[in-house]
């Protein structure tokens, strides 16, 4: 099969190569998925599991990419809940070869059925940002209707999901971004917009929940805005400054079939829209990842046309 591999962490995306690799084999509780579309997260080449296994041993050359949509072609021993020929989407294990390939072996529990009226490209765009937003807001942030939320990077791939889900749940959403992002942030459902480069963030006042994607100075300033009993949720690592009377939680997203079902149903109902910026083929993917000018939204690799 064709697959994109990485061997040199220092090289970043410039070190990616499109090669021929053996087809994967299904272990116990696995399925083999013919990948139709794959997502790629820009910073995953900095994650330790891309390069080493759980015993901290080198596992290169490794195949990156952890989001997929495709069709099940084989079942491993003991696998239940899915069938050959079924359309699926989901988020794969960090320590296993990923989805920038024509086929991938995935634990069945990490996949959810993909309805026939949802395109594979859309399906591949949902797992990482959708689950991140869902878990940050509802599991870790314990969001309640009527609360106020700051969604940092609200025009971005994760931030736009945070904005939409929080608004649907009945929160008052304040989205941040650069000046050029204002209309996009408002279109995603934010009731207010803060230009993170030119406006004074502190003018927002106290809020119940901050969803941080930036870290650094933005996270420090945001901690002071969390009211008593509120939460600073971050996907940018542990907060250096914690809310005085609230919680600071950083987390790594996990696959969850029930949550994937909730997310894709909202896409079908048009309550939630994806943030896809560019769709390329597997042959075009490396060049797309190394463009000097980044397009807004998530890059999706259409592996099978």
Number of C-alpha atoms within 10 A of each C-alpha: 12 17 25 24 24 21 18 15 17 10 11 17 20 14 13 23 16 18 11 12 15 9 15 16 16 19 16 13 16 23 29 24 29 24 27 26 31 33 30 24 17 13 9 16 20 12 11 15 21 25 23 16 15 12 6 10 10 15 17 16 16 21 25 27 27 26 28 38 33 30 23 24 16 19 24 18 12 9 18 13 10 19 17 13 13 16 24 26 33 29 30 26 17 19 17 21 25 28 32 29 30 23 26 28 25 29 19 25 19 18 27 25 21 24 17 10 7 14 14 25 22 23 29 32 28 30 31 24 22 26 25 21 26 22 20 27 24 14 10 18 23 13 21 15 12 13 16 22 29 32 30 27 23 32 29 23 24 27 28 31 28 34 33 23 24 28 21 14 15 14 22 22 27 24 31 27 22 17 14 10 19 19 13 17 28 20 14 23 23 28 15 15 24 24 16 16 11 10 14 10 17 11 9 14 10 19 22 24 32 28 29 25 20 14 17 15 10 14 24 15 16 24 27 19 24 27 19 14 12 26 28 31 26 24 20 15 16 16 20 12 16 20 21 15 14 18 19 23 18 17 15 11 18 16 19 17 20 10 16 26 16 13 21 25 16 14 16 13 9 9 13 19 18 19 22 20 13 14 18 17 16 24 15 13 22 19 14 21 19 13 9 8 8 13 12 13 17 24 26 28 30 25 26 15 7
